Structure formats: structure tokens, C-alpha cells
């Protein structure tokens, strides 16, 4: 990936630069999720666990690639069996993994995740510290970051140094190169030392993003308990002057969007849910894949609504299968769902 492909004879020389022109670079954590072999139980009740690749930024990178887009992942894993497995999974999914680094001392992060009987997810993390927290600025692939049409990140890398400073440095490189900065805070409170620390750090980079995707729960958390459905709350407390697009995901109900010029809502696509893991990441990958091909979407409400309906369909397909990366949809699957939902 990232190479310029040359085809045809010298008279008819065609150069495919799609990779570098539409590249989505995702920065952050990649880990192993351990998921119970049966549904609807707590972690303590689970009879056994099945391993699955996880980590929101990595999920998004695979999601973009699965849709036919160009993507890369930057992050750190342990120099262990799990870390090498994750690097292979990215490679097999056509994600550029050249920006991955391997730590000889720290292990790849592990997370035990279950969907309880009441529908809520329960997390137990093993990061004391894990390799993803130890990525150094000197280990960044600056050339890869500079090629990004879109540079996407979350907030989990902000929890600890040295990764916090590394993320800030990577964002600065991307911004200087003219990349669109995309931010999905992806709040995981159990990982933070306190609610106050989470709120402070998540908001510390808020004004640097061009595109932000948040959930209803995250609005309530970040505003200190305000109504997530109130447009005034969103516009006054979370929209900032440099923001090109703020999207609020509402799960099966679709999403809301806010720009300087317009705001509105796009309904969800109805499916029968099996597992909501990765749905938000699939939504983000659908949106970023569209934006990477056409940034004028941000200025054209009709195009934006189409892109968000497409993103909603990406999220919907993902909940019909177990796991995040295995459930990320292909372009054909999304088009088929949209066609059938219209008929």
C-alpha cells in the first residue's frame, strides 16, 4: 500500500495514485478482546472466552479498507504472539501496517468484554502498562502521517505518557501536512484515573479537530449532565469555530449532524441486532471513506445526508454479526442493505 502503481505500456502510461490521494491513517490502540462464548452473561459467569482483534482506531482502518478505501494504522503492540497476530490481521485486511511498532518489554493490551443480559457492555482491561501506551514520538512514521487525506484518532492514547505526547505530535504533523483531523473520543471510563481526568483530557484536544463523532452518552458526560437531545447544548458547548462537522450517533435511530451552515437528522437502517461491538467504528469508517473520496460532502447537505445514511448502514450491518473486525461490511453489502431498505 502507498506505492504508485504503473500499468500499461510507455505510450499509455497510467498512474494509480488512489492510495495516497484518499489515505485514511488511524492512530491509537489495537488489542485483543476476549469475548464470552455465550451471550448475555457477566464476565464472572462466562464459561469460556474467544479471542478477537479490537481497538477502535484499528477497527476503523479495517472498516475503510473493507469498503474498498485506502487505510493505514499507527500504534504499538507487544513483541509477542498476540502483537504479531494483530499485525497480520491488518495486513490480511489490506491495511498498511508499516507504522506499527513492537515493544520488547510490554505486552499487547487485553480486554475482556461481554454483553450482559441487560444489553450493557462490561469491560475488564489489562494495561499495566501495555505496549500501546508506550509509543514514542521518535517511533512515528512521519512520512505515512503526511500522506494522510484524513488522520483519525481517539482519546484512549491521551490517558498516559509517553503516548499522550506522541498523539499530540502526530496530530500536529498531520495538520501541518493539510490532513483533515477526525476525532472519535470513544469514552472508556474504566481506563481513566477519574471522570474529571477523562473530561479534561478529552476536551483538551477538542478544538483541533475538523470532524468529531460522539454518542449521546458522551454528550451527557462531557457537558456534566446536560440533555444530549438539545441542539442548543450541542451547538453552545461542543461545536467550536474550526469544526467542519459534528456528528452525534444515536445507535439504531441513526444520527444527527451539525455544521456551520446546516443541521439535521438521518434515520437509522433497521436490522435485527446480534452484537453491537464495533457498530460505532463501522459508522466512522463509512463516513471517513466517503469524505476521503470527496471533501465537498462537508459543504453540500444533500451529499452529507447520503454519506451519513451510508455510514448508518455500515453500522447496521456490523450489529448483525459477532465481533468488530469480522463484521465490518463490504461496499456490496452496504449497497444491498440500502437498496432493500428503500424497497
C-alpha positions in Angstrom: 0.0 0.0 0.0 1.1 3.6 -0.6 3.1 2.6 -3.7 2.4 4.2 -7.0 1.1 1.5 -9.4 2.2 1.9 -13.0 0.3 -0.1 -15.7 0.1 -0.2 -19.5 2.9 0.4 -22.0 5.0 3.5 -22.2 2.7 5.1 -24.7 -0.3 4.6 -22.5 1.2 5.2 -19.1 -1.4 5.3 -16.3 -0.5 6.0 -12.7 -2.9 5.0 -9.9 -2.4 7.4 -7.0 -5.6 6.5 -5.3 -3.8 5.2 -2.2 -2.1 8.5 -1.3 -4.9 10.7 -2.5 -7.6 9.1 -0.3 -5.5 7.6 2.5 -7.1 7.4 5.9 -4.5 7.0 8.7 -5.8 5.8 12.0 -3.8 6.3 15.2 -4.1 4.6 18.6 -4.7 1.3 20.3 -5.0 -2.2 18.9 -5.6 -5.0 21.4 -7.1 -8.5 21.9 -10.7 -8.6 23.0 -11.7 -11.7 24.9 -15.4 -12.3 24.4 -17.6 -15.0 26.2 -18.5 -18.0 24.0 -22.1 -17.5 25.2 -24.2 -14.2 25.1 -26.0 -12.4 27.9 -23.6 -13.3 30.8 -21.4 -11.3 33.0 -17.6 -11.8 32.8 -17.7 -13.8 36.0 -20.4 -16.1 34.6 -18.8 -16.7 31.3 -17.8 -20.4 30.8 -15.1 -19.6 28.3 -13.7 -16.8 26.1 -12.9 -16.5 22.4 -10.2 -14.0 21.3 -10.9 -11.3 18.8 -8.9 -8.3 17.4 -10.1 -5.0 18.9 -9.3 -1.3 19.4 -11.4 1.4 17.8 -8.8 3.0 15.6 -7.7 -0.4 14.2 -11.4 -1.3 13.6 -11.9 1.9 11.6 -8.8 1.2 9.5 -10.1 -2.2 8.6 -13.6 -0.8 8.0 -12.3 1.7 5.5 -10.2 -1.0 3.7 -13.2 -3.4 3.6 -15.2 -0.7 1.8 -12.5 -0.5 -0.9 -10.7 2.5 0.6 -7.1 3.1 1.4 -6.1 3.0 5.1 -3.1 2.7 7.4 -2.8 2.1 11.2 -0.2 3.6 13.5 0.2 2.2 17.0 2.2 -0.1 19.2 1.7 -3.7 20.3 3.9 -6.1 22.3 6.6 -8.1 20.5 4.6 -11.2 21.4 2.3 -13.8 19.7 -0.8 -11.5 20.1 1.0 -8.4 18.7 2.2 -10.3 15.6 -1.2 -11.8 15.2 -2.7 -8.3 15.1 -0.2 -7.0 12.6 -1.1 -10.0 10.4 -4.8 -9.3 10.7 -4.2 -5.7 9.4 -2.1 -7.0 6.6 -4.6 -9.6 5.6 -7.3 -6.9 5.5 -5.2 -4.7 3.2 -4.4 -2.1 5.9 -0.9 -0.6 5.7 0.7 -1.7 9.0 4.1 -0.2 8.3 3.5 2.4 11.1 3.2 -0.3 13.7 5.9 -0.7 16.4 6.6 -3.7 18.6 7.6 -3.3 22.3 10.1 -5.9 23.7 9.2 -5.3 27.3 5.5 -4.5 27.5 2.7 -6.9 26.4 -0.1 -6.4 23.9 -3.2 -5.0 25.7 -6.0 -7.4 26.6 -9.7 -6.5 27.2 -12.4 -8.9 28.4 -15.7 -7.6 27.0 -19.2 -9.0 27.5 -22.7 -8.0 26.5 -24.7 -8.7 29.7 -28.3 -9.8 29.7 -29.5 -6.2 30.2 -27.8 -5.3 26.9 -25.0 -3.3 28.6 -21.3 -4.0 27.8 -18.9 -4.8 30.7 -15.2 -4.2 30.3 -12.1 -5.5 32.2 -8.8 -4.2 30.8 -5.2 -5.5 31.3 -2.9 -2.5 30.6 -0.3 -2.2 33.4 1.2 -0.7 31.2 0.5 -2.3 27.8 2.6 -1.7 24.7 0.1 0.7 23.1 0.7 3.2 26.0 4.4 3.3 25.3 4.6 4.6 21.7 7.3 7.3 21.5 7.3 10.3 19.2 10.6 9.1 17.8 8.9 5.9 16.6 6.3 7.8 14.5 6.3 7.2 10.7 6.1 10.9 9.8 6.0 10.2 6.0 3.0 8.0 6.5 1.2 10.6 8.5 2.0 13.3 6.0 0.3 11.2 3.2 -3.0 11.1 5.1 -6.0 12.7 3.5 -7.7 12.1 6.8 -5.9 11.5 10.2 -8.2 9.7 12.6 -7.7 9.2 16.4 -9.5 8.7 19.7 -8.8 9.7 23.3 -7.5 6.5 24.9 -4.0 7.4 23.9 -4.3 10.6 25.9 -4.5 8.7 29.2 -0.8 8.1 29.9 2.6 9.4 28.8 4.5 8.8 26.6 1.7 8.0 24.2 -0.2 11.3 25.0 2.7 13.4 23.7 3.1 11.1 20.8 -0.5 11.6 19.7 -0.3 15.3 20.0 2.9 15.3 17.9 1.2 13.1 15.3 -1.8 15.4 15.1 0.5 18.4 14.6 2.3 16.6 11.7 -1.0 15.7 10.1 -2.4 19.2 10.5 0.8 20.8 9.0 0.5 18.4 6.0 -3.1 19.6 5.3 -4.8 16.4 6.6 -8.4 16.5 7.8 -8.4 15.7 11.5 -11.1 13.3 12.7 -11.8 12.6 16.3 -14.0 9.9 18.0 -13.4 10.2 21.8 -14.7 6.7 22.3 -15.1 7.1 26.1 -14.0 4.2 28.2 -14.3 5.4 31.7 -12.7 2.3 33.4 -9.4 3.2 31.8 -9.2 6.7 33.2 -8.0 7.6 36.7 -11.1 9.7 37.3 -14.1 11.1 35.5 -12.6 14.6 35.9 -9.3 13.5 34.2 -11.3 11.9 31.3 -13.3 15.1 30.8 -10.3 17.4 30.9 -8.1 15.3 28.5 -10.9 14.6 26.0 -11.7 18.3 25.8 -8.0 19.3 25.7 -7.8 18.5 22.0 -11.4 19.2 21.1 -10.8 22.5 19.2 -8.1 20.9 17.0 -10.5 18.5 15.2 -12.2 19.2 11.8 -14.7 16.3 12.2 -15.9 14.9 15.5 -18.2 11.9 16.1 -19.8 11.5 19.6 -22.6 9.4 21.2 -25.5 10.6 23.3 -23.8 9.2 26.4 -20.6 11.2 25.6 -22.6 14.4 25.3 -24.1 13.9 28.8 -20.7 13.1 30.2 -18.8 15.9 28.6 -21.4 18.6 29.4 -21.8 17.5 33.0 -25.3 16.0 32.6 -27.0 18.2 30.0 -29.7 16.9 27.7 -28.0 15.2 24.7 -31.0 15.8 22.5 -31.0 19.6 22.9 -29.5 21.2 19.8 -28.6 24.3 21.9 -26.5 22.2 24.3 -24.6 20.6 21.4 -24.0 23.9 19.5 -23.1 26.0 22.5 -21.0 23.6 24.4 -19.5 21.2 21.9 -19.4 23.0 18.5 -16.2 25.0 18.0 -15.4 27.7 15.4 -13.0 25.5 13.4 -15.2 22.4 13.3 -16.4 21.3 9.8 -18.8 18.6 11.0 -20.1 17.3 14.4 -22.0 14.0 14.2 -24.0 12.6 17.1 -24.6 8.8 16.7 -27.9 7.5 18.1 -27.4 3.8 17.5 -30.4 2.2 15.8 -32.1 5.6 15.5 -29.4 7.0 13.1 -27.5 10.2 13.7 -27.7 14.0 13.9 -25.3 16.3 12.1 -24.2 19.9 12.8 -22.1 22.2 10.5 -21.8 26.0 10.4 -24.3 26.1 7.6 -26.9 23.4 8.4 -28.1 20.7 10.9 -30.4 17.8 10.7 -31.1 14.1 11.4 -30.7 11.0 9.3 -32.7 7.9 10.3 -31.1 4.6 11.0 -31.4 1.5 8.8 -33.5 -1.3 10.5 -31.8 -4.7 11.2 -32.0 -7.4 13.8 -29.1 -6.8 16.2 -26.9 -9.6 17.4 -23.9 -7.8 18.8 -23.3 -4.0 18.9 -19.5 -4.3 19.2 -17.8 -2.2 16.5 -21.0 -0.5 15.3 -19.7 3.0 16.0 -16.4 2.2 14.4 -18.1 0.9 11.3 -20.2 4.1 11.2 -17.0 6.2 11.4 -15.3 4.1 8.7 -18.3 4.5 6.4 -18.2 8.3 6.9 -14.5 8.7 6.5 -14.3 6.5 3.4 -16.9 8.9 1.8 -15.1 12.0 2.9 -11.7 10.7 1.7 -13.1 10.5 -1.8 -15.0 13.8 -1.7 -14.4 16.5 0.9 -17.1 18.7 -0.8 -19.5 16.5 1.2 -18.9 18.8 4.2 -20.4 21.8 2.3 -23.2 20.0 0.5 -26.1 19.0 2.7 -27.6 16.6 0.2 -24.3 14.8 -0.3 -23.7 14.8 3.5 -27.1 13.2 4.2 -26.3 10.4 1.6 -22.9 9.9 3.3 -24.5 9.6 6.7 -27.2 7.2 5.5 -24.3 5.1 4.1 -22.5 5.3 7.4 -25.7 4.3 9.3 -26.0 1.3 7.0 -22.3 0.3 7.8 -23.1 0.4 11.5 -26.3 -1.6 11.0 -24.6 -4.4 9.1 -22.0 -4.7 11.8 -24.5 -5.4 14.6 -25.9 -8.4 12.6 -22.7 -10.4 13.3 -20.5 -11.0 16.3 -17.2 -9.2 16.8 -16.0 -5.9 15.2 -13.4 -6.6 12.5 -15.1 -9.8 11.3 -18.4 -7.9 10.9 -17.1 -4.9 9.1 -19.1 -4.7 5.8 -18.1 -4.6 2.2 -19.3 -2.0 -0.2 -21.6 -4.5 -1.9 -23.2 -5.5 1.4 -23.9 -1.8 2.3 -25.4 -1.1 -1.2 -27.6 -4.2 -0.9 -28.9 -3.2 2.5 -29.6 0.4 1.3 -31.4 -1.0 -1.8 -33.5 -3.4 0.2 -34.4 -0.8 2.9 -35.7 1.5 0.2 -38.0 -1.1 -1.4 
